[in-house]
Amino acid sequence: MRVELIIFAVTLILSLLILVLIILKILPLGFFFVVFLPLVSISSSPKKSYKSEANLYSGRTLFCPNCGFVLRGYENFCPRCGYRLK
């Protein structure tokens, strides 16, 4: 909780600093959209697990037998190569 609050505060301060620099025409407006927003959205996105709920209980990771792609466990076809799984 404390780390998230610190990250939020740092992000808010950087946003305000970038806004002031854009208003003073030190930074171009595109900097905010091209550089800053993608960094914030990447750092705040939740981490995804590639294991299905069934795999979490069994502790096994499933792979496509054709191409080796990590599967979640409910697919009928491999998302990468289209190999029929079931």
C-alpha positions as CSV (number, residue, x, y, z in Angstrom):
1,M,0.0,0.0,0.0
2,R,2.8,2.4,0.9
3,V,4.8,1.7,-2.3
4,E,1.7,2.3,-4.4
5,L,1.1,5.7,-2.7
6,I,4.7,6.7,-3.3
7,I,4.4,5.7,-7.0
8,F,1.2,7.7,-7.3
9,A,2.8,10.7,-5.7
10,V,5.9,10.6,-8.0
11,T,3.7,10.2,-11.0
12,L,1.5,13.2,-10.0
13,I,4.6,15.3,-9.4
14,L,6.1,14.3,-12.8
15,S,2.8,15.1,-14.5
16,L,2.6,18.5,-13.1
17,L,6.3,19.2,-13.9
18,I,5.8,18.1,-17.5
19,L,2.6,20.2,-17.7
20,V,4.5,23.3,-16.6
21,L,7.3,22.7,-19.0
22,I,4.8,22.3,-21.9
23,I,3.0,25.5,-20.9
24,L,6.4,27.3,-20.8
25,K,7.0,25.8,-24.3
26,I,10.2,24.1,-23.1
27,L,8.8,20.7,-24.1
28,P,6.6,20.0,-27.1
29,L,3.0,18.8,-26.4
30,G,3.8,15.5,-28.2
31,F,6.2,14.6,-25.4
32,F,3.3,14.1,-23.0
33,F,1.5,11.7,-25.4
34,V,4.4,9.9,-26.9
35,V,6.8,9.5,-24.0
36,F,5.1,10.1,-20.7
37,L,1.7,8.4,-21.0
38,P,3.0,5.1,-22.4
39,L,5.5,4.9,-19.5
40,V,2.8,5.5,-16.9
41,S,0.4,3.0,-18.5
42,I,3.0,0.3,-18.7
43,S,4.1,0.7,-15.1
44,S,0.5,0.8,-13.7
45,S,-0.8,-2.2,-15.7
46,P,-1.4,-5.3,-13.6
47,K,0.9,-8.2,-14.2
48,K,-0.8,-11.1,-16.0
49,S,-0.3,-14.7,-15.3
50,Y,-0.3,-17.2,-18.1
51,K,-1.5,-20.0,-15.9
52,S,-5.2,-20.9,-15.8
53,E,-7.0,-21.5,-12.5
54,A,-6.8,-25.3,-13.0
55,N,-3.0,-25.0,-13.6
56,L,-2.6,-22.9,-10.5
57,Y,-3.9,-25.8,-8.4
58,S,-2.0,-28.5,-10.2
59,G,1.2,-26.4,-10.5
60,R,1.7,-27.4,-14.1
61,T,2.1,-25.1,-17.1
62,L,0.6,-26.3,-20.4
63,F,2.3,-25.9,-23.7
64,C,1.2,-26.4,-27.3
65,P,2.8,-29.7,-28.5
66,N,3.3,-28.2,-32.0
67,C,5.0,-24.8,-31.3
68,G,5.6,-24.6,-27.5
69,F,3.3,-21.6,-26.8
70,V,2.2,-21.3,-23.2
71,L,-1.5,-22.2,-22.9
72,R,-4.0,-21.2,-20.2
73,G,-5.7,-24.5,-20.3
74,Y,-9.1,-23.8,-21.9
75,E,-8.1,-23.4,-25.5
76,N,-9.4,-25.7,-28.2
77,F,-6.8,-24.4,-30.7
78,C,-3.3,-22.9,-30.1
79,P,-3.5,-19.1,-30.4
80,R,-0.1,-18.9,-32.1
81,C,-0.1,-21.8,-34.7
82,G,-3.7,-23.0,-34.8
83,Y,-2.9,-26.6,-33.8
84,R,-6.0,-28.4,-32.6
85,L,-5.6,-29.2,-28.9
86,K,-8.9,-30.9,-28.1
